């Protein structure tokens, strides 16, 4: 029959169950650059065990930009 589509898989996904299943991996986690740098972009996020910053003060979020649809599209002239 095959694998379920994304909507079926998402409906069956339980974050709490997944975290519990992965608790034994916390001891293997290594500090990573960017944890503190990105924290301000996710104000509602809860700290996760094992997700710690490596202390590199030079780490910054990757700059991004967006584009709007509208009249400012190139005309080819």
PyMOL Python script that loads the backbone (N, CA, C, O; Angstrom):
from pymol import cmd

cmd.read_pdbstr("""\
ATOM      1  N   UNK A   1       0.811  -1.189   0.000  1.00  0.00           N
ATOM      2  CA  UNK A   1       0.000   0.000   0.000  1.00  0.00           C
ATOM      3  C   UNK A   1       0.857   1.256   0.000  1.00  0.00           C
ATOM      4  O   UNK A   1       0.414   2.283  -0.514  1.00  0.00           O
ATOM      5  N   UNK A   2       2.060   1.219   0.553  1.00  0.00           N
ATOM      6  CA  UNK A   2       2.933   2.385   0.544  1.00  0.00           C
ATOM      7  C   UNK A   2       2.844   3.191   1.820  1.00  0.00           C
ATOM      8  O   UNK A   2       2.074   2.878   2.728  1.00  0.00           O
ATOM      9  N   UNK A   3       3.649   4.234   1.868  1.00  0.00           N
ATOM     10  CA  UNK A   3       3.686   5.103   3.036  1.00  0.00           C
ATOM     11  C   UNK A   3       2.529   6.087   3.015  1.00  0.00           C
ATOM     12  O   UNK A   3       2.048   6.460   1.945  1.00  0.00           O
ATOM     13  N   UNK A   4       2.081   6.510   4.187  1.00  0.00           N
ATOM     14  CA  UNK A   4       1.011   7.516   4.216  1.00  0.00           C
ATOM     15  C   UNK A   4       1.534   8.859   3.721  1.00  0.00           C
ATOM     16  O   UNK A   4       2.729   9.137   3.822  1.00  0.00           O
ATOM     17  N   UNK A   5       0.663   9.675   3.197  1.00  0.00           N
ATOM     18  CA  UNK A   5       1.032  11.007   2.726  1.00  0.00           C
ATOM     19  C   UNK A   5       1.392  11.904   3.893  1.00  0.00           C
ATOM     20  O   UNK A   5       1.158  11.541   5.046  1.00  0.00           O
ATOM     21  N   UNK A   6       1.964  13.083   3.611  1.00  0.00           N
ATOM     22  CA  UNK A   6       2.402  13.985   4.672  1.00  0.00           C
ATOM     23  C   UNK A   6       1.303  14.365   5.658  1.00  0.00           C
ATOM     24  O   UNK A   6       1.569  14.488   6.853  1.00  0.00           O
ATOM     25  N   UNK A   7       0.080  14.551   5.182  1.00  0.00           N
ATOM     26  CA  UNK A   7      -0.984  14.965   6.102  1.00  0.00           C
ATOM     27  C   UNK A   7      -1.320  13.861   7.090  1.00  0.00           C
ATOM     28  O   UNK A   7      -1.613  14.142   8.252  1.00  0.00           O
ATOM     29  N   UNK A   8      -1.283  12.615   6.649  1.00  0.00           N
ATOM     30  CA  UNK A   8      -1.554  11.496   7.552  1.00  0.00           C
ATOM     31  C   UNK A   8      -0.409  11.352   8.550  1.00  0.00           C
ATOM     32  O   UNK A   8      -0.646  11.142   9.740  1.00  0.00           O
ATOM     33  N   UNK A   9       0.825  11.462   8.073  1.00  0.00           N
ATOM     34  CA  UNK A   9       1.978  11.338   8.966  1.00  0.00           C
ATOM     35  C   UNK A   9       1.978  12.461   9.995  1.00  0.00           C
ATOM     36  O   UNK A   9       2.273  12.215  11.164  1.00  0.00           O
ATOM     37  N   UNK A  10       1.656  13.682   9.593  1.00  0.00           N
ATOM     38  CA  UNK A  10       1.637  14.821  10.510  1.00  0.00           C
ATOM     39  C   UNK A  10       0.531  14.654  11.548  1.00  0.00           C
ATOM     40  O   UNK A  10       0.707  15.039  12.704  1.00  0.00           O
ATOM     41  N   UNK A  11      -0.580  14.099  11.158  1.00  0.00           N
ATOM     42  CA  UNK A  11      -1.695  13.909  12.086  1.00  0.00           C
ATOM     43  C   UNK A  11      -1.330  12.904  13.181  1.00  0.00           C
ATOM     44  O   UNK A  11      -1.861  12.977  14.289  1.00  0.00           O
ATOM     45  N   UNK A  12      -0.428  11.968  12.878  1.00  0.00           N
ATOM     46  CA  UNK A  12      -0.032  10.945  13.836  1.00  0.00           C
ATOM     47  C   UNK A  12       1.212  11.311  14.629  1.00  0.00           C
ATOM     48  O   UNK A  12       1.642  10.533  15.481  1.00  0.00           O
ATOM     49  N   UNK A  13       1.804  12.474  14.374  1.00  0.00           N
ATOM     50  CA  UNK A  13       3.045  12.882  15.031  1.00  0.00           C
ATOM     51  C   UNK A  13       2.737  13.501  16.385  1.00  0.00           C
ATOM     52  O   UNK A  13       1.912  14.409  16.482  1.00  0.00           O
ATOM     53  N   UNK A  14       3.385  13.022  17.414  1.00  0.00           N
ATOM     54  CA  UNK A  14       3.185  13.536  18.763  1.00  0.00           C
ATOM     55  C   UNK A  14       4.544  13.984  19.298  1.00  0.00           C
ATOM     56  O   UNK A  14       5.408  13.155  19.586  1.00  0.00           O
ATOM     57  N   UNK A  15       4.728  15.298  19.430  1.00  0.00           N
ATOM     58  CA  UNK A  15       6.011  15.850  19.855  1.00  0.00           C
ATOM     59  C   UNK A  15       6.440  15.317  21.213  1.00  0.00           C
ATOM     60  O   UNK A  15       7.608  14.979  21.403  1.00  0.00           O
ATOM     61  N   UNK A  16       5.518  15.237  22.152  1.00  0.00           N
ATOM     62  CA  UNK A  16       5.863  14.747  23.497  1.00  0.00           C
ATOM     63  C   UNK A  16       6.378  13.309  23.448  1.00  0.00           C
ATOM     64  O   UNK A  16       7.345  12.966  24.128  1.00  0.00           O
ATOM     65  N   UNK A  17       5.730  12.475  22.645  1.00  0.00           N
ATOM     66  CA  UNK A  17       6.184  11.083  22.510  1.00  0.00           C
ATOM     67  C   UNK A  17       7.574  11.017  21.885  1.00  0.00           C
ATOM     68  O   UNK A  17       8.418  10.230  22.313  1.00  0.00           O
ATOM     69  N   UNK A  18       7.808  11.851  20.868  1.00  0.00           N
ATOM     70  CA  UNK A  18       9.117  11.854  20.206  1.00  0.00           C
ATOM     71  C   UNK A  18      10.213  12.297  21.163  1.00  0.00           C
ATOM     72  O   UNK A  18      11.295  11.710  21.177  1.00  0.00           O
ATOM     73  N   UNK A  19       9.947  13.327  21.963  1.00  0.00           N
ATOM     74  CA  UNK A  19      10.945  13.783  22.936  1.00  0.00           C
ATOM     75  C   UNK A  19      11.250  12.687  23.948  1.00  0.00           C
ATOM     76  O   UNK A  19      12.408  12.473  24.309  1.00  0.00           O
ATOM     77  N   UNK A  20      10.224  12.003  24.398  1.00  0.00           N
ATOM     78  CA  UNK A  20      10.440  10.920  25.364  1.00  0.00           C
ATOM     79  C   UNK A  20      11.281   9.803  24.736  1.00  0.00           C
ATOM     80  O   UNK A  20      12.173   9.249  25.379  1.00  0.00           O
ATOM     81  N   UNK A  21      10.986   9.482  23.478  1.00  0.00           N
ATOM     82  CA  UNK A  21      11.734   8.430  22.783  1.00  0.00           C
ATOM     83  C   UNK A  21      13.213   8.791  22.603  1.00  0.00           C
ATOM     84  O   UNK A  21      14.060   7.906  22.482  1.00  0.00           O
ATOM     85  N   UNK A  22      13.518  10.089  22.585  1.00  0.00           N
ATOM     86  CA  UNK A  22      14.893  10.535  22.323  1.00  0.00           C
ATOM     87  C   UNK A  22      15.644  10.970  23.576  1.00  0.00           C
ATOM     88  O   UNK A  22      16.771  11.455  23.479  1.00  0.00           O
ATOM     89  N   UNK A  23      15.042  10.806  24.742  1.00  0.00           N
ATOM     90  CA  UNK A  23      15.685  11.237  25.990  1.00  0.00           C
ATOM     91  C   UNK A  23      17.069  10.623  26.183  1.00  0.00           C
ATOM     92  O   UNK A  23      17.965  11.270  26.726  1.00  0.00           O
ATOM     93  N   UNK A  24      17.246   9.396  25.747  1.00  0.00           N
ATOM     94  CA  UNK A  24      18.534   8.734  25.935  1.00  0.00           C
ATOM     95  C   UNK A  24      19.635   9.338  25.064  1.00  0.00           C
ATOM     96  O   UNK A  24      20.810   9.043  25.278  1.00  0.00           O
ATOM     97  N   UNK A  25      19.286  10.162  24.103  1.00  0.00           N
ATOM     98  CA  UNK A  25      20.278  10.793  23.230  1.00  0.00           C
ATOM     99  C   UNK A  25      20.817  12.104  23.800  1.00  0.00           C
ATOM    100  O   UNK A  25      21.817  12.619  23.300  1.00  0.00           O
ATOM    101  N   UNK A  26      20.180  12.654  24.832  1.00  0.00           N
ATOM    102  CA  UNK A  26      20.606  13.941  25.401  1.00  0.00           C
ATOM    103  C   UNK A  26      22.064  13.894  25.844  1.00  0.00           C
ATOM    104  O   UNK A  26      22.797  14.865  25.657  1.00  0.00           O
ATOM    105  N   UNK A  27      22.486  12.792  26.422  1.00  0.00           N
ATOM    106  CA  UNK A  27      23.869  12.694  26.906  1.00  0.00           C
ATOM    107  C   UNK A  27      24.888  12.749  25.767  1.00  0.00           C
ATOM    108  O   UNK A  27      26.062  13.031  26.006  1.00  0.00           O
ATOM    109  N   UNK A  28      24.457  12.486  24.544  1.00  0.00           N
ATOM    110  CA  UNK A  28      25.352  12.519  23.388  1.00  0.00           C
ATOM    111  C   UNK A  28      25.407  13.891  22.713  1.00  0.00           C
ATOM    112  O   UNK A  28      26.241  14.120  21.837  1.00  0.00           O
ATOM    113  N   UNK A  29      24.526  14.796  23.118  1.00  0.00           N
ATOM    114  CA  UNK A  29      24.447  16.109  22.478  1.00  0.00           C
ATOM    115  C   UNK A  29      25.690  16.932  22.780  1.00  0.00           C
ATOM    116  O   UNK A  29      26.209  16.908  23.896  1.00  0.00           O
ATOM    117  N   UNK A  30      26.159  17.658  21.775  1.00  0.00           N
ATOM    118  CA  UNK A  30      27.309  18.548  21.914  1.00  0.00           C
ATOM    119  C   UNK A  30      26.821  19.988  21.803  1.00  0.00           C
ATOM    120  O   UNK A  30      25.884  20.254  21.050  1.00  0.00           O
ATOM    121  N   UNK A  31      27.432  20.931  22.537  1.00  0.00           N
ATOM    122  CA  UNK A  31      27.065  22.337  22.388  1.00  0.00           C
ATOM    123  C   UNK A  31      27.251  22.794  20.936  1.00  0.00           C
ATOM    124  O   UNK A  31      28.186  22.370  20.257  1.00  0.00           O
ATOM    125  N   UNK A  32      26.363  23.648  20.481  1.00  0.00           N
ATOM    126  CA  UNK A  32      26.403  24.105  19.092  1.00  0.00           C
ATOM    127  C   UNK A  32      26.356  25.629  19.034  1.00  0.00           C
ATOM    128  O   UNK A  32      25.746  26.281  19.882  1.00  0.00           O
ATOM    129  N   UNK A  33      27.004  26.174  18.027  1.00  0.00           N
ATOM    130  CA  UNK A  33      26.961  27.613  17.805  1.00  0.00           C
ATOM    131  C   UNK A  33      25.605  28.026  17.276  1.00  0.00           C
ATOM    132  O   UNK A  33      25.020  27.334  16.442  1.00  0.00           O
ATOM    133  N   UNK A  34      25.103  29.147  17.755  1.00  0.00           N
ATOM    134  CA  UNK A  34      23.856  29.683  17.232  1.00  0.00           C
ATOM    135  C   UNK A  34      22.651  29.470  18.110  1.00  0.00           C
ATOM    136  O   UNK A  34      21.609  30.078  17.864  1.00  0.00           O
ATOM    137  N   UNK A  35      22.744  28.634  19.122  1.00  0.00           N
ATOM    138  CA  UNK A  35      21.591  28.396  19.996  1.00  0.00           C
ATOM    139  C   UNK A  35      21.159  29.712  20.632  1.00  0.00           C
ATOM    140  O   UNK A  35      19.984  30.075  20.582  1.00  0.00           O
ATOM    141  N   UNK A  36      22.113  30.427  21.230  1.00  0.00           N
ATOM    142  CA  UNK A  36      21.785  31.710  21.855  1.00  0.00           C
ATOM    143  C   UNK A  36      21.462  32.779  20.809  1.00  0.00           C
ATOM    144  O   UNK A  36      20.594  33.622  21.034  1.00  0.00           O
ATOM    145  N   UNK A  37      22.154  32.748  19.668  1.00  0.00           N
ATOM    146  CA  UNK A  37      21.929  33.752  18.623  1.00  0.00           C
ATOM    147  C   UNK A  37      20.520  33.667  18.059  1.00  0.00           C
ATOM    148  O   UNK A  37      19.948  34.692  17.689  1.00  0.00           O
ATOM    149  N   UNK A  38      19.951  32.480  17.983  1.00  0.00           N
ATOM    150  CA  UNK A  38      18.612  32.302  17.417  1.00  0.00           C
ATOM    151  C   UNK A  38      17.501  32.376  18.459  1.00  0.00           C
ATOM    152  O   UNK A  38      16.327  32.464  18.099  1.00  0.00           O
ATOM    153  N   UNK A  39      17.846  32.342  19.729  1.00  0.00           N
ATOM    154  CA  UNK A  39      16.833  32.305  20.787  1.00  0.00           C
ATOM    155  C   UNK A  39      15.858  33.473  20.695  1.00  0.00           C
ATOM    156  O   UNK A  39      14.667  33.294  20.947  1.00  0.00           O
ATOM    157  N   UNK A  40      16.331  34.650  20.344  1.00  0.00           N
ATOM    158  CA  UNK A  40      15.465  35.819  20.249  1.00  0.00           C
ATOM    159  C   UNK A  40      14.450  35.741  19.125  1.00  0.00           C
ATOM    160  O   UNK A  40      13.426  36.422  19.167  1.00  0.00           O
ATOM    161  N   UNK A  41      14.722  34.917  18.120  1.00  0.00           N
ATOM    162  CA  UNK A  41      13.801  34.763  17.000  1.00  0.00           C
ATOM    163  C   UNK A  41      12.654  33.804  17.320  1.00  0.00           C
ATOM    164  O   UNK A  41      11.679  33.728  16.572  1.00  0.00           O
ATOM    165  N   UNK A  42      12.770  33.078  18.421  1.00  0.00           N
ATOM    166  CA  UNK A  42      11.756  32.112  18.830  1.00  0.00           C
ATOM    167  C   UNK A  42      11.371  32.366  20.290  1.00  0.00           C
ATOM    168  O   UNK A  42      11.687  31.559  21.164  1.00  0.00           O
ATOM    169  N   UNK A  43      10.689  33.487  20.555  1.00  0.00           N
ATOM    170  CA  UNK A  43      10.406  33.873  21.943  1.00  0.00           C
ATOM    171  C   UNK A  43       9.509  32.888  22.699  1.00  0.00           C
ATOM    172  O   UNK A  43       9.547  32.849  23.929  1.00  0.00           O
ATOM    173  N   UNK A  44       8.720  32.107  22.002  1.00  0.00           N
ATOM    174  CA  UNK A  44       7.823  31.153  22.667  1.00  0.00           C
ATOM    175  C   UNK A  44       8.436  29.766  22.825  1.00  0.00           C
ATOM    176  O   UNK A  44       7.799  28.866  23.372  1.00  0.00           O
ATOM    177  N   UNK A  45       9.657  29.589  22.353  1.00  0.00           N
ATOM    178  CA  UNK A  45      10.301  28.274  22.428  1.00  0.00           C
ATOM    179  C   UNK A  45      10.699  27.960  23.867  1.00  0.00           C
ATOM    180  O   UNK A  45      11.087  28.842  24.633  1.00  0.00           O
ATOM    181  N   UNK A  46      10.592  26.696  24.205  1.00  0.00           N
ATOM    182  CA  UNK A  46      10.998  26.232  25.527  1.00  0.00           C
ATOM    183  C   UNK A  46      12.383  25.597  25.408  1.00  0.00           C
ATOM    184  O   UNK A  46      12.658  24.898  24.433  1.00  0.00           O
ATOM    185  N   UNK A  47      13.256  25.834  26.388  1.00  0.00           N
ATOM    186  CA  UNK A  47      14.592  25.218  26.331  1.00  0.00           C
ATOM    187  C   UNK A  47      14.493  23.689  26.271  1.00  0.00           C
ATOM    188  O   UNK A  47      13.633  23.081  26.909  1.00  0.00           O
ATOM    189  N   UNK A  48      15.379  23.094  25.504  1.00  0.00           N
ATOM    190  CA  UNK A  48      15.418  21.640  25.379  1.00  0.00           C
ATOM    191  C   UNK A  48      16.665  21.109  26.068  1.00  0.00           C
ATOM    192  O   UNK A  48      17.743  21.684  25.917  1.00  0.00           O
ATOM    193  N   UNK A  49      16.541  20.036  26.812  1.00  0.00           N
ATOM    194  CA  UNK A  49      17.736  19.427  27.404  1.00  0.00           C
ATOM    195  C   UNK A  49      18.712  19.036  26.298  1.00  0.00           C
ATOM    196  O   UNK A  49      18.323  18.425  25.304  1.00  0.00           O
ATOM    197  N   UNK A  50      19.975  19.392  26.479  1.00  0.00           N
ATOM    198  CA  UNK A  50      20.991  19.041  25.499  1.00  0.00           C
ATOM    199  C   UNK A  50      21.225  20.096  24.436  1.00  0.00           C
ATOM    200  O   UNK A  50      22.257  20.068  23.765  1.00  0.00           O
ATOM    201  N   UNK A  51      20.296  21.025  24.264  1.00  0.00           N
ATOM    202  CA  UNK A  51      20.465  22.087  23.259  1.00  0.00           C
ATOM    203  C   UNK A  51      21.117  23.282  23.940  1.00  0.00           C
ATOM    204  O   UNK A  51      20.433  24.168  24.453  1.00  0.00           O
ATOM    205  N   UNK A  52      22.446  23.296  23.940  1.00  0.00           N
ATOM    206  CA  UNK A  52      23.188  24.365  24.593  1.00  0.00           C
ATOM    207  C   UNK A  52      24.112  25.051  23.601  1.00  0.00           C
ATOM    208  O   UNK A  52      24.547  24.453  22.616  1.00  0.00           O
ATOM    209  N   UNK A  53      24.403  26.310  23.874  1.00  0.00           N
ATOM    210  CA  UNK A  53      25.277  27.086  23.014  1.00  0.00           C
ATOM    211  C   UNK A  53      26.737  26.761  23.332  1.00  0.00           C
ATOM    212  O   UNK A  53      27.074  26.419  24.466  1.00  0.00           O
ATOM    213  N   UNK A  54      27.598  26.872  22.317  1.00  0.00           N
ATOM    214  CA  UNK A  54      29.014  26.562  22.529  1.00  0.00           C
ATOM    215  C   UNK A  54      29.823  27.770  22.986  1.00  0.00           C
ATOM    216  O   UNK A  54      31.035  27.660  23.175  1.00  0.00           O
ATOM    217  N   UNK A  55      29.179  28.915  23.167  1.00  0.00           N
ATOM    218  CA  UNK A  55      29.870  30.088  23.676  1.00  0.00           C
ATOM    219  C   UNK A  55      30.563  30.935  22.625  1.00  0.00           C
ATOM    220  O   UNK A  55      31.223  31.915  22.971  1.00  0.00           O
ATOM    221  N   UNK A  56      30.435  30.589  21.357  1.00  0.00           N
ATOM    222  CA  UNK A  56      31.057  31.368  20.289  1.00  0.00           C
ATOM    223  C   UNK A  56      30.269  32.660  20.100  1.00  0.00           C
ATOM    224  O   UNK A  56      29.192  32.651  19.504  1.00  0.00           O
ATOM    225  N   UNK A  57      30.804  33.770  20.605  1.00  0.00           N
ATOM    226  CA  UNK A  57      30.102  35.059  20.553  1.00  0.00           C
ATOM    227  C   UNK A  57      30.019  35.609  19.133  1.00  0.00           C
ATOM    228  O   UNK A  57      29.242  36.530  18.879  1.00  0.00           O
ATOM    229  N   UNK A  58      30.795  35.071  18.212  1.00  0.00           N
ATOM    230  CA  UNK A  58      30.775  35.552  16.827  1.00  0.00           C
ATOM    231  C   UNK A  58      29.657  34.917  16.005  1.00  0.00           C
ATOM    232  O   UNK A  58      29.421  35.338  14.872  1.00  0.00           O
ATOM    233  N   UNK A  59      28.970  33.927  16.541  1.00  0.00           N
ATOM    234  CA  UNK A  59      27.906  33.253  15.805  1.00  0.00           C
ATOM    235  C   UNK A  59      26.703  34.176  15.696  1.00  0.00           C
ATOM    236  O   UNK A  59      26.250  34.745  16.689  1.00  0.00           O
ATOM    237  N   UNK A  60      26.194  34.318  14.484  1.00  0.00           N
ATOM    238  CA  UNK A  60      25.026  35.160  14.222  1.00  0.00           C
ATOM    239  C   UNK A  60      24.049  34.383  13.351  1.00  0.00           C
ATOM    240  O   UNK A  60      24.455  33.479  12.621  1.00  0.00           O
ATOM    241  N   UNK A  61      22.757  34.726  13.421  1.00  0.00           N
ATOM    242  CA  UNK A  61      21.805  34.091  12.502  1.00  0.00           C
ATOM    243  C   UNK A  61      22.177  34.419  11.052  1.00  0.00           C
ATOM    244  O   UNK A  61      22.728  35.483  10.771  1.00  0.00           O
ATOM    245  N   UNK A  62      21.878  33.519  10.159  1.00  0.00           N
ATOM    246  CA  UNK A  62      22.133  33.746   8.733  1.00  0.00           C
ATOM    247  C   UNK A  62      21.196  34.837   8.237  1.00  0.00           C
ATOM    248  O   UNK A  62      19.986  34.743   8.444  1.00  0.00           O
ATOM    249  N   UNK A  63      21.729  35.876   7.584  1.00  0.00           N
ATOM    250  CA  UNK A  63      20.849  36.924   7.064  1.00  0.00           C
ATOM    251  C   UNK A  63      19.897  36.366   6.003  1.00  0.00           C
ATOM    252  O   UNK A  63      20.286  35.531   5.186  1.00  0.00           O
ATOM    253  N   UNK A  64      18.677  36.826   6.023  1.00  0.00           N
ATOM    254  CA  UNK A  64      17.692  36.419   5.025  1.00  0.00           C
ATOM    255  C   UNK A  64      16.997  37.658   4.480  1.00  0.00           C
ATOM    256  O   UNK A  64      17.071  38.734   5.073  1.00  0.00           O
ATOM    257  N   UNK A  65      16.335  37.503   3.366  1.00  0.00           N
ATOM    258  CA  UNK A  65      15.542  38.594   2.828  1.00  0.00           C
ATOM    259  C   UNK A  65      14.318  38.009   2.164  1.00  0.00           C
ATOM    260  O   UNK A  65      14.291  36.829   1.816  1.00  0.00           O
ATOM    261  N   UNK A  66      13.315  38.831   1.992  1.00  0.00           N
ATOM    262  CA  UNK A  66      12.086  38.387   1.345  1.00  0.00           C
ATOM    263  C   UNK A  66      11.809  39.235   0.118  1.00  0.00           C
ATOM    264  O   UNK A  66      12.335  40.340  -0.022  1.00  0.00           O
ATOM    265  N   UNK A  67      10.997  38.718  -0.745  1.00  0.00           N
ATOM    266  CA  UNK A  67      10.608  39.436  -1.949  1.00  0.00           C
ATOM    267  C   UNK A  67       9.092  39.518  -1.983  1.00  0.00           C
ATOM    268  O   UNK A  67       8.404  38.554  -1.648  1.00  0.00           O
ATOM    269  N   UNK A  68       8.575  40.667  -2.387  1.00  0.00           N
ATOM    270  CA  UNK A  68       7.136  40.856  -2.477  1.00  0.00           C
ATOM    271  C   UNK A  68       6.685  40.671  -3.914  1.00  0.00           C
ATOM    272  O   UNK A  68       7.405  41.001  -4.856  1.00  0.00           O
ATOM    273  N   UNK A  69       5.478  40.136  -4.066  1.00  0.00           N
ATOM    274  CA  UNK A  69       4.859  40.085  -5.380  1.00  0.00           C
ATOM    275  C   UNK A  69       4.274  41.472  -5.657  1.00  0.00           C
ATOM    276  O   UNK A  69       3.921  42.202  -4.730  1.00  0.00           O
ATOM    277  N   UNK A  70       4.179  41.819  -6.917  1.00  0.00           N
ATOM    278  CA  UNK A  70       3.535  43.092  -7.212  1.00  0.00           C
ATOM    279  C   UNK A  70       4.075  43.742  -8.460  1.00  0.00           C
ATOM    280  O   UNK A  70       4.615  43.087  -9.351  1.00  0.00           O
ATOM    281  N   UNK A  71       3.915  45.054  -8.499  1.00  0.00           N
ATOM    282  CA  UNK A  71       4.246  45.849  -9.672  1.00  0.00           C
ATOM    283  C   UNK A  71       5.733  45.979  -9.929  1.00  0.00           C
ATOM    284  O   UNK A  71       6.117  46.380 -11.028  1.00  0.00           O
ATOM    285  N   UNK A  72       6.582  45.665  -8.981  1.00  0.00           N
ATOM    286  CA  UNK A  72       8.004  45.908  -9.107  1.00  0.00           C
ATOM    287  C   UNK A  72       8.759  44.781  -9.824  1.00  0.00           C
ATOM    288  O   UNK A  72       9.971  44.640  -9.657  1.00  0.00           O
ATOM    289  N   UNK A  73       8.055  43.996 -10.605  1.00  0.00           N
ATOM    290  CA  UNK A  73       8.705  42.898 -11.321  1.00  0.00           C
ATOM    291  C   UNK A  73       9.438  43.453 -12.546  1.00  0.00           C
ATOM    292  O   UNK A  73       8.994  44.437 -13.138  1.00  0.00           O
ATOM    293  N   UNK A  74      10.556  42.830 -12.930  1.00  0.00           N
ATOM    294  CA  UNK A  74      11.255  43.278 -14.125  1.00  0.00           C
ATOM    295  C   UNK A  74      10.375  43.196 -15.365  1.00  0.00           C
ATOM    296  O   UNK A  74       9.587  42.262 -15.517  1.00  0.00           O
ATOM    297  N   UNK A  75      10.512  44.157 -16.229  1.00  0.00           N
ATOM    298  CA  UNK A  75       9.697  44.173 -17.443  1.00  0.00           C
ATOM    299  C   UNK A  75      10.429  43.588 -18.634  1.00  0.00           C
ATOM    300  O   UNK A  75       9.823  43.358 -19.681  1.00  0.00           O
ATOM    301  N   UNK A  76      11.740  43.340 -18.488  1.00  0.00           N
ATOM    302  CA  UNK A  76      12.508  42.785 -19.599  1.00  0.00           C
ATOM    303  C   UNK A  76      12.993  43.830 -20.590  1.00  0.00           C
ATOM    304  O   UNK A  76      13.577  43.484 -21.617  1.00  0.00           O
ATOM    305  N   UNK A  77      12.762  45.093 -20.299  1.00  0.00           N
ATOM    306  CA  UNK A  77      13.224  46.145 -21.223  1.00  0.00           C
ATOM    307  C   UNK A  77      14.603  46.599 -20.887  1.00  0.00           C
ATOM    308  O   UNK A  77      15.145  47.476 -21.559  1.00  0.00           O
TER     309      UNK A  77
END
""", "prot")
cmd.dss("prot")
cmd.show_as("cartoon", "prot")
cmd.util.cbc("prot")
cmd.orient("prot")
